[in-house]
Amino acid sequence: MNGHSKFTRIAASAALALALVLTRGATAQENKPAAPAAPPAPTATTISKAVCNLTPTKDSAVTGKVTFTKQADGVLIEAQVSGLKPGSKHGFHIHEFGDLSAPDGTSLGGHFNPAGHPHAAPDAPQRHSGDLGNLEADAQGNATLSRVDKTIQLNGEQCIVGRGIVVHADPDDMTTQPTGKAGARVAVGTIGVAKP
């Protein structure tokens, strides 16, 4: 066997070995399980309902629940509050924070008022977003409220989710700035997203 033939056979064997290695690698890649698909990108959730469970402040026995439900013409507010003085009226507001850490409720801050309007009645053309008027207790000290509000929102600039609700000790006079002279805070809660 001359040198040229020997070299040709070695080169052919090397080429065959390389082809086998490449073929095995390709087969292994084909049999390899596919990588898991990336999770879908998060999408914005539109809130359609929110809820606030009211708990008493220090030295109070007032409790209740407030729900907010998105409607075509605004947000339906439904409140049920108990433990009030029979026949009494109580200021009822959304406050700027949902912080319940202070025993007297002062950690909820002032009325929610992103537009910078004066304090007023809930049906006034300009008012705090948080101005919800008064709750009126019956002879058993229970108060209910059901009204559609066209100012507050569950999404967007006037969104109330994460804010606080306050029931005050006294009536809201609808005119005194900036609180309506509604007095101390007797029940508080944080507004959270509710199951639709």
C-alpha positions in Angstrom: 0.0 0.0 0.0 1.5 3.3 -1.0 1.4 6.4 1.1 -1.3 8.1 -0.9 -3.7 5.1 -0.5 -3.0 5.0 3.2 -3.7 8.7 3.6 -6.9 8.4 1.6 -8.2 5.6 3.9 -7.3 7.5 7.0 -9.1 10.6 5.7 -12.2 8.5 4.8 -12.3 6.9 8.2 -12.0 10.3 9.9 -14.8 11.7 7.8 -17.0 8.7 8.6 -16.3 9.1 12.3 -17.1 12.8 12.1 -20.4 12.1 10.3 -21.4 9.5 12.9 -20.7 12.0 15.7 -22.7 14.7 14.0 -25.6 12.4 13.3 -25.7 11.2 16.9 -25.7 14.8 18.1 -28.5 15.8 15.8 -30.5 12.7 16.9 -30.0 13.6 20.6 -31.2 17.2 19.9 -34.3 15.8 18.1 -35.1 13.5 21.1 -34.4 16.2 23.7 -37.6 17.5 25.3 -38.6 20.9 24.2 -38.0 23.8 26.6 -41.1 25.0 28.4 -42.9 27.9 26.8 -42.4 31.3 28.4 -45.4 32.3 30.6 -47.8 34.7 29.0 -47.1 38.4 29.7 -49.2 39.8 32.5 -52.3 41.7 31.4 -54.1 44.6 33.2 -57.1 43.4 35.3 -60.2 45.5 35.2 -61.8 45.7 38.6 -65.5 45.3 38.7 -66.2 45.0 42.4 -64.6 46.1 45.6 -65.4 45.5 49.3 -64.6 47.1 52.7 -65.1 45.4 56.0 -65.5 48.0 58.7 -64.0 47.5 62.2 -64.5 49.6 65.3 -61.9 52.1 66.4 -60.8 52.3 70.0 -63.8 52.5 72.4 -66.4 52.0 69.5 -68.7 49.1 68.7 -69.5 50.1 65.1 -69.0 47.4 62.5 -70.2 46.9 58.9 -69.6 46.1 55.3 -69.5 48.3 52.2 -69.4 47.0 48.6 -68.7 48.9 45.4 -70.0 47.4 42.1 -69.2 48.8 38.7 -72.3 49.7 36.7 -72.9 51.3 33.3 -73.8 54.6 34.9 -71.3 54.7 37.8 -70.4 52.7 40.9 -73.1 51.2 43.1 -72.3 51.7 46.7 -74.1 49.4 49.2 -73.4 49.8 52.9 -74.7 48.0 56.0 -73.5 49.4 59.3 -74.5 48.4 62.9 -73.7 49.5 66.4 -74.7 53.2 65.9 -76.7 55.3 68.3 -80.4 54.8 67.4 -81.8 57.5 65.1 -78.4 59.1 64.6 -76.6 60.5 61.5 -72.9 59.8 60.7 -70.5 61.2 58.2 -69.4 58.6 55.7 -66.3 59.1 53.6 -63.6 57.5 51.5 -60.2 58.6 52.9 -56.9 58.8 51.1 -55.1 55.9 52.8 -55.9 52.3 53.6 -53.7 52.4 56.7 -55.5 51.0 59.8 -52.5 51.2 62.2 -53.8 54.1 64.4 -56.3 53.0 67.0 -58.4 56.2 66.4 -58.3 55.8 62.6 -56.2 59.0 62.0 -53.7 56.9 59.9 -56.3 56.9 57.1 -55.5 60.6 56.4 -58.0 63.1 55.0 -60.8 62.7 52.5 -59.8 61.2 49.1 -59.7 64.3 46.9 -57.4 63.8 43.8 -59.1 66.7 41.9 -58.6 69.2 44.7 -62.2 70.2 45.0 -63.9 71.6 48.1 -65.8 69.4 50.5 -69.5 69.1 49.6 -72.5 66.9 49.4 -72.3 63.6 47.4 -74.6 65.1 44.6 -72.7 68.4 44.3 -71.1 69.1 40.9 -67.7 69.5 42.5 -66.8 67.6 45.7 -64.2 65.4 47.2 -64.3 62.0 45.5 -64.6 60.6 49.1 -67.7 62.7 50.0 -70.4 60.1 50.4 -72.7 62.0 52.7 -74.3 60.6 55.9 -75.5 57.2 57.1 -78.8 57.3 59.0 -79.3 54.8 61.8 -82.7 53.3 62.5 -84.3 52.7 65.9 -82.0 49.6 66.3 -78.8 51.5 65.5 -78.5 50.0 62.0 -77.8 52.0 58.8 -78.1 51.0 55.2 -77.2 52.9 52.1 -77.6 52.1 48.4 -76.8 54.7 45.7 -75.0 55.0 42.4 -72.1 57.4 42.5 -70.8 58.9 39.2 -67.6 60.3 40.6 -65.7 57.4 42.2 -64.1 54.7 40.1 -62.8 51.2 40.5 -60.1 51.8 37.9 -58.3 54.9 36.6 -57.5 58.3 38.2 -60.4 58.3 40.7 -59.8 54.6 41.7 -60.8 54.0 45.3 -59.2 50.5 45.7 -56.6 50.5 48.4 -58.1 53.6 50.1 -60.0 53.7 53.4 -63.6 54.1 54.5 -64.4 56.0 57.7 -67.7 56.2 59.6 -67.6 59.3 61.8 -69.2 60.0 65.2 -71.2 63.0 64.0 -73.2 64.1 60.9 -71.5 65.7 57.9 -72.8 69.2 57.5 -71.7 69.1 53.8 -70.2 72.6 54.0 -67.5 73.0 56.7 -64.1 72.7 55.0 -62.4 70.3 54.7 -64.2 67.6 56.8 -67.9 68.5 57.1 -67.4 68.8 60.9 -68.1 65.0 61.1 -66.1 64.4 64.3 -64.1 61.4 65.5 -63.8 58.1 63.5 -65.9 55.3 64.9 -65.3 52.6 62.3 -62.7 52.1 59.6 -61.7 49.7 56.9 -59.6 49.3 53.7 -61.2 48.9 50.3 -59.9 45.8 48.6 -60.7 44.0 45.3 -63.7 41.6 45.6 -64.5 38.5 43.7 -66.9 39.6 40.9 
